[in-house]
């Protein structure tokens, strides 16, 4: 049976003193360290969230500028294509007019040469006819 003498009270006092010492030497410092780590983690999480939001803003800004640059490049390319097309049309029309002028000149020369050849042949026909008749008769 349990006896209620002075040793029980000494053991209880010993137990309470041990509890207070353990609390003072171990539990309180561990709690403070845990609290500091918790605060550090919260501040780092807040900083990380801030960095992520800044990154999202920068990424959105970058994408907007990139889209703007693409649109400017497309507009510039279209402008250059239109300018090139106009220059091509100008050159083609010049080449066509030069070709038409060359053909007119060539046709006129051929017509003149044909006319000269006809006139020469008309002049030579009488002589050739006389020679042909002379050969047939001989």
C-alpha positions in Angstrom: 0.0 0.0 0.0 1.1 3.6 -0.5 2.2 5.3 2.5 1.7 9.0 2.8 4.8 10.1 4.5 7.3 12.8 3.9 9.0 11.0 1.0 5.9 11.4 -1.1 6.0 15.1 -0.7 9.7 15.2 -1.4 9.2 13.2 -4.5 6.4 15.6 -5.6 8.6 18.6 -5.0 11.4 16.9 -6.8 9.1 16.1 -9.7 7.8 19.8 -9.9 11.4 21.1 -9.7 12.4 18.8 -12.5 9.4 19.9 -14.6 10.3 23.6 -14.1 14.0 22.9 -14.9 13.1 20.9 -18.0 10.6 23.6 -19.1 13.2 26.3 -18.5 16.2 24.5 -20.0 14.6 22.5 -22.9 11.0 23.3 -23.7 11.1 27.1 -23.7 14.2 27.4 -25.9 12.8 24.8 -28.3 9.5 26.8 -28.5 11.4 30.0 -29.1 13.4 28.4 -31.9 10.3 26.9 -33.4 8.6 30.3 -33.2 11.6 32.1 -34.8 11.6 29.4 -37.6 7.9 29.9 -38.1 8.3 33.7 -38.4 11.3 33.2 -40.8 9.3 30.8 -43.0 6.4 33.2 -43.0 8.6 36.1 -44.0 10.3 34.0 -46.7 6.9 32.8 -48.0 5.7 36.4 -48.2 8.9 37.4 -50.0 8.6 34.5 -52.4 4.9 35.4 -53.1 6.0 39.0 -53.7 8.8 37.8 -56.1 6.3 35.6 -57.9 3.8 38.4 -58.3 6.7 40.7 -59.6 7.8 37.9 -61.9 4.2 37.6 -63.2 4.1 41.3 -63.8 7.4 41.3 -65.6 6.4 38.3 -67.7 3.1 40.0 -68.7 5.0 43.2 -69.6 7.6 41.2 -71.6 4.9 39.4 -73.5 3.1 42.6 -74.2 6.3 44.2 -75.5 7.0 41.1 -77.5 3.6 41.1 -79.1 4.0 44.8 -79.9 7.4 44.1 -81.5 5.9 41.2 -83.5 3.0 43.4 -84.7 5.5 46.2 -85.7 7.6 43.7 -87.5 4.6 42.3 -89.4 3.5 45.8 -90.3 7.0 46.7 -91.5 7.2 43.4 -93.5 3.8 44.1 -95.1 4.9 47.7 -95.9 8.1 46.4 -97.5 6.2 43.8 -99.5 3.8 46.4 -100.7 6.7 48.7 -101.7 8.5 45.8 -103.5 5.2 45.0 -105.3 4.8 48.5 -106.4 8.5 48.7 -107.6 7.9 45.3 -109.4 4.8 46.7 -111.2 6.7 49.8 -112.2 9.6 47.8 -113.6 7.3 45.4 -115.4 5.3 48.3 -117.0 8.6 49.9 -118.1 9.9 46.6 -119.5 6.5 46.1 -121.3 6.6 49.5 -122.8 10.2 49.0 -123.9 9.3 45.7 -125.4 6.4 47.2 -127.3 8.6 50.0 -128.6 11.2 47.4 -129.7 8.5 45.3 -131.4 7.1 48.4 -133.2 10.6 49.3 -134.4 11.3 45.7 -135.5 8.0 45.5 -137.4 8.6 48.8 -139.1 12.1 47.6 -140.1 10.7 44.3 -141.4 8.0 46.1 -143.3 10.6 48.4 -144.9 12.9 45.5 -145.7 10.0 43.6 -147.2 9.0 46.6 -149.3 12.6 47.1 -150.5 12.8 43.4 -151.3 9.5 43.5 -153.3 10.7 46.5 -155.2 14.0 44.8 -155.9 12.3 41.6 -157.0 9.9 43.6 -159.2 12.9 45.2 -160.9 14.6 41.8 -161.3 11.5 40.0 -162.5 11.7 41.4 -166.0 15.4 40.3 -166.4 14.7 36.9 -164.8 11.7 36.4 -167.1 13.8 37.2 -170.2 16.5 34.8 -169.1 13.9 32.0 -168.4 12.3 32.5 -171.8 15.8 32.4 -173.4 16.7 29.2 -171.7 13.3 27.6 -172.6 13.7 28.6 -176.2 17.2 27.3 -176.6 
